[in-house]
Every structure is written in C-alpha cells, then in structure tokens.
C-alpha cells in the first residue's frame, strides 16, 4: 500500500539516524556531526526504495513466469527467495554507501 511504502521510507530513515546516534554515543561519547546524520538518513531512504524495488522486481519476474511462488520450501510465504528479494537490491548499495559515502 502507499501508506506502507511511505511508512517504510520514514522508519528506515529514522532507524538509520538512531543507529548512528547510538553507535557514536556509545563509542565516541558524543553526537555525530550533522553531515554524518544526513548521510545516514540518505542511506536509509535509498535502502528503503531499493528494497521496495527489489520486491517489485521479484514479483514481476514471478508474474512473467506465471508462478505464484518461487518454491515450496516455505509454504504460504512465496518461497525462500521471497524472504530475500528486497535484500538482493538493497544490500550491495548499503555496503558501498557505508564504504565510500560515509567513511
């Protein structure tokens, strides 16, 4: 739904910002700079968008193949790949963003 999509975007940004604030607070004893907070908010936003696109791409592939599920290992859940389809798009971006954008 549209509400779920927007909620996912917002909560992903909030989660990433909370993560960096907690980590910097625990290990550096302060608050991160605003530039770092904005970078993590962007990573959360982009990661959420890519996750949703990964899920939609997997659904398009299933529809093109006239399949309801990817397999029967997890009945009622769309198969095992449905548990990871959003991660396949988001994980590479988040990895490279953490390596090259943040640090």
N, C-alpha and C positions, 0 to 999 in steps of 0.2 A: 504494500500500500504506500501511498505518498507519505502518510504520517510516519510509517515505519522507516521509510527511507530518510526522511528529514531527521527523525529521532536518532537514527544510526549515525548520521553525519555529525550531529551536535554532540552526542555522547562519546563518539570517537575522539573528537577534538578535546572535550573535557577530560577524558581518560588519559590522553597523551600529555596534556598540560599538568594534570595531577601527578602523573608518573614522574615527570622531570622535576617537579617541585619537591616531591617526596625524596627522590634519589639525591638531588643536590642538598636538600636539607639534612639528610642522613650522613652523607659522605663529605660534604663541604661546609656544613654548618651555616647555611645562609639560604638566600633565594637566588634562583638563576636570573641572568640578565633578560631583559625584555626581548632581545633578538633571539635568544635560545627558546624562550616561551613561544614566540611566533613561529619559529621553525618547527617546533613540535606540534603546534596547532595545525600547521600546513600538512605535516606528515600524517596526522590523524585524519584530516579532511580527505587528502588524496588516497590514503589507505582505505578509507571507507568507500569512496567512489569506486576504486579498483576492485574491492571485494564485491560490491554490488554488480559491477560489470562482469566479473568472473562468474558469478552465479547466473546472470542472464545469458552469458555466452554458453555455459553448460546446458542451460535449458533450451537454447536454440539448437544446439547440436542434437539433443535428445528428440526434439520435435522434427528435425530434418530426417532423423533415422527412424521415425515412428516408434520410438521407445518411450515407455513410461518411466522406467527405472534403469540405472546403469547396471544393476546386478541384483542378486537375491541374497547377498550376504547379510544385509541389514534390511529385513522386510519392513515395508511401511515408511522407510526413510529415503527412498530413491536410490539406494545402492551406496556402496562405500565411497565412490567419487563425489557424491553429493555432500559428504561431510567435509571435503577438502577443496571443492571447486572455487570458492572465493579466495582461499589461501593461495592458490596457484597464481593468481594475478597480483595479489597484494604483497606477498612475501618478498619477491625479488625487488620491488620498488622500495619497501621499507628497509631492506638490507642495505641497498645502495644509498638511500637517503641518509641512513644513520652513518654510513662510512664516509660519504662525500659532502653532504649538506651540513650536517651537524658538527662533525669533528674535523 
